[in-house]
Structure formats: C-alpha cells, structure tokens
Amino acid sequence: LIARAAEGSARDGLSILDQAIAHGIDKVTADQVREMLGLADRNAIRDLFGIVLEANAEGALAGLRNQYDLGVEPTNVLRGLLEIVHAVTRAKSSPQTDPAQSTEERAAYDQWAARLGFAALHRLWQLLLKGLQEVMTAPLPYEAAEMALLRVIHASTMPDPGEWMRRAA
C-alpha cells in the first residue's frame, strides 16, 4: 500500500511510512495505512467492479457510498476501478502474472478477461478515465463519481459500436 501510494518515489514512501509509524500503536497495519491515506480496500473495489459489470446501478451506488463512508476519496475509487480494467486487459493480453497480485485478484482478473472483449475493456477504460477527470475537477466530487458509475453502467447495456455497424449493414 505504501509503495503504491508513493508511486515510485523512495522519499515519498519513507515519508508515508513515517506517518504510519507515528499513527500506529506499536505496529503498522494495512487497515491503518488504508485509513490514513484514504485508500479503498482492493477487495471492495473488485466487488464494486463486478457489480458495475452486472449493470446493477443500485448496488454500484451503495458500494461507492460504503467506500465514501469509510473515508475513501471518490478519486481513489475510480483509480481502483481503472487499475482493475488495466489488470484485466493485461491478463487478456499476456499470460504473465504480476507477483504483487493475490491469488484472488488473479482469479478474478482471469475470469473477467475470459468474459470481456477488448472493445468492452477499452470502452470501460475510456469511460472511467473520463469519469476520474470529471471527479478531480468537480465541485461535487462524490456526486460526479456517482454519475460516472451510472454512465459506465448505462454504456454497458448498449451494443458495441461495431455490432451496431454490422446490424445496420
């Protein structure tokens, strides 16, 4: 968690670790670091991704609210969803596994990679990326995140543009 939050900067990583030690009582835990940094639980984000893929708007909004109530910033939720889309696309493209991924993550990514086509993954990426940009600049970030998730769900129920073209021909 600390290494990911530091984004490759050793100095930032040490600073975050110092903060975690200062906030901890005799030890540093993942839950404590997640709370301190306002990071989402990876399992919760994977669950949310699955709910979005099911086009379950009510469940997706509840999942987002749950993360928000835990102190997770809406931008971190969307970043987590983007990380999943990237990981699923990588799993679909290459059999190489990331050693930082848990067994549960790999299994979920492989399952989604088998189910989703590249066009759907690219569409998810674009919609979530646009949503993240909107949330970062919105005067109401939480509401913007809700709207971004709803847009992704709505778009998932629409036929692929290539399919539309084949039907029209």
Solvent accessible surface area in square Angstrom, and as a share of the most:
residue,aa,sasa,rsa
1,L,62,0.31
2,I,36,0.18
3,A,81,0.63
4,R,104,0.38
5,A,35,0.27
6,A,6,0.05
7,E,152,0.68
8,G,80,0.77
9,S,42,0.27
10,A,82,0.63
11,R,200,0.73
12,D,70,0.36
13,G,13,0.12
14,L,114,0.57
15,S,55,0.35
16,I,22,0.11
17,L,65,0.32
18,D,90,0.47
19,Q,86,0.38
20,A,0,0.00
21,I,103,0.52
22,A,85,0.66
23,H,121,0.54
24,G,18,0.17
25,I,152,0.77
26,D,150,0.78
27,K,141,0.60
28,V,55,0.32
29,T,54,0.31
30,A,55,0.42
31,D,102,0.53
32,Q,36,0.16
33,V,4,0.02
34,R,45,0.16
35,E,137,0.61
36,M,50,0.22
37,L,48,0.24
38,G,10,0.09
39,L,39,0.19
40,A,13,0.10
41,D,51,0.26
42,R,65,0.24
43,N,82,0.42
44,A,27,0.21
45,I,6,0.03
46,R,26,0.10
47,D,93,0.48
48,L,3,0.02
49,F,2,0.01
50,G,15,0.14
51,I,46,0.23
52,V,4,0.02
53,L,26,0.13
54,E,122,0.55
55,A,37,0.29
56,N,62,0.32
57,A,38,0.29
58,E,145,0.65
59,G,16,0.16
60,A,0,0.00
61,L,50,0.25
62,A,60,0.47
63,G,19,0.18
64,L,1,0.01
65,R,101,0.37
66,N,80,0.41
67,Q,5,0.02
68,Y,90,0.34
69,D,97,0.50
70,L,117,0.58
71,G,45,0.44
72,V,7,0.04
73,E,96,0.43
74,P,4,0.03
75,T,26,0.15
76,N,28,0.14
77,V,0,0.00
78,L,0,0.00
79,R,96,0.35
80,G,13,0.12
81,L,1,0.01
82,L,11,0.05
83,E,85,0.38
84,I,7,0.04
85,V,1,0.01
86,H,93,0.41
87,A,14,0.11
88,V,0,0.00
89,T,29,0.17
90,R,126,0.46
91,A,30,0.23
92,K,67,0.28
93,S,72,0.46
94,S,27,0.18
95,P,131,0.82
96,Q,143,0.64
97,T,84,0.49
98,D,63,0.33
99,P,126,0.79
100,A,72,0.56
101,Q,27,0.12
102,S,46,0.29
103,T,102,0.59
104,E,112,0.50
105,E,7,0.03
106,R,73,0.27
107,A,62,0.48
108,A,20,0.16
109,Y,6,0.02
110,D,81,0.42
111,Q,118,0.52
112,W,21,0.07
113,A,7,0.06
114,A,90,0.70
115,R,138,0.50
116,L,21,0.11
117,G,37,0.36
118,F,91,0.38
119,A,55,0.43
120,A,29,0.22
121,L,1,0.00
122,H,105,0.47
123,R,64,0.23
124,L,11,0.06
125,W,82,0.29
126,Q,108,0.48
127,L,32,0.16
128,L,3,0.01
129,L,56,0.28
130,K,102,0.43
131,G,0,0.00
132,L,16,0.08
133,Q,104,0.46
134,E,56,0.25
135,V,2,0.01
136,M,109,0.49
137,T,116,0.67
138,A,26,0.20
139,P,127,0.80
140,L,108,0.54
141,P,56,0.35
142,Y,17,0.06
143,E,78,0.35
144,A,16,0.13
145,A,0,0.00
146,E,42,0.19
147,M,121,0.54
148,A,0,0.00
149,L,0,0.00
150,L,55,0.27
151,R,74,0.27
152,V,1,0.01
153,I,13,0.06
154,H,117,0.52
155,A,14,0.11
156,S,51,0.33
157,T,91,0.53
158,M,79,0.35
159,P,44,0.28
160,D,41,0.21
161,P,84,0.53
162,G,27,0.26
163,E,55,0.25
164,W,129,0.45
165,M,141,0.63
166,R,159,0.58
167,R,161,0.59
168,A,88,0.68
169,A,120,0.93
